Amino acid sequence: MSAKCVACGMPMQSAGEHAMGDPDKDYCVHCARPSGEMQSYEEKLESMLRFIMKSEGLDEECARETASRAMAELPAWRHRP
């Protein structure tokens, strides 16, 4: 089993990496709310920009631009206005 999260692009190799451990969910544990629903665009953007700031050392403005560009390519957000 190998899939990519539709909301962040993370490879999901095991059921435990899918939201709620459910391989039928097409988003990962990092993109799920505690209830199991997928995070909103705004929640995911905030999470991704914080991750980029920490991992890449970018300032918030640059990280936000990088995250929003990356998210625009992902299935969950591709058709977002």
N, C-alpha and C positions, 0 to 999 in steps of 0.2 A: 504494500500500500504506500503510495507516494502521491501527494497532492500539494498544491500551493494555496495558501490562504487568500481568499478573494479580497480581503480588506487590507492586508499588509504585505502579502507576497512571501511570507515565511514558508519554507518547505515543511510539510507535515508528514513525517515518516511512520508515526504510530498513532493508534487511537487516542492515546493520552495527550497528544499535541492538538487534537481537534477540540473545539469547544465542548465542555461537559463530557469529554471522553467519547463523544459520539462521532464515529467516522462518517456518518451521513451529513454532518454539519460541514459546510464548505469554508468555515472560518476557524481560526486557531484560538487557543486558550487566552492569548494576549489580546485578542480582539473581542472577547466575550465579556459581558457584564456578569456579575455574580449570579444573576437570574438565568444566564445562558443565552440571552438575546445578544445579537451583535451590537457593538457600540455604534453610536451615531458618528457621522462624518466629523463633527466638531470634537467629540471625545477622542477619536482615533487620530485626528490631526494633532491635537495637544500631546497625546502620548508619543506619537512619532517624532514630533519636534523636540520633545524632552530627551528622547533616546538619541537622536542625531546630535543634539547639543553635547550630551555626555560622551557619546562614543567618538564623535568626530571633532569635538572642540569648537564647533561653530557658534556664532552669536545667535540670539533668538530670531532675528529677522532673516538671516541666511538659512537657518535651520527650518523655519516656517516655509520659505520659498522652496527649499529642497524637498521637504515632506509633501507639500501640496503638488509639486510636479510629479513626484513618484506616485502619489495616490491617484492622480488623474489617469495613470496607465493601468490601474487595477480594476478588475471586473466590478467590484462593489461600488466604485465611485466614478467609473468611466463616463456614465451618462448624466452625471450630476451637473446641473446648470451652473 
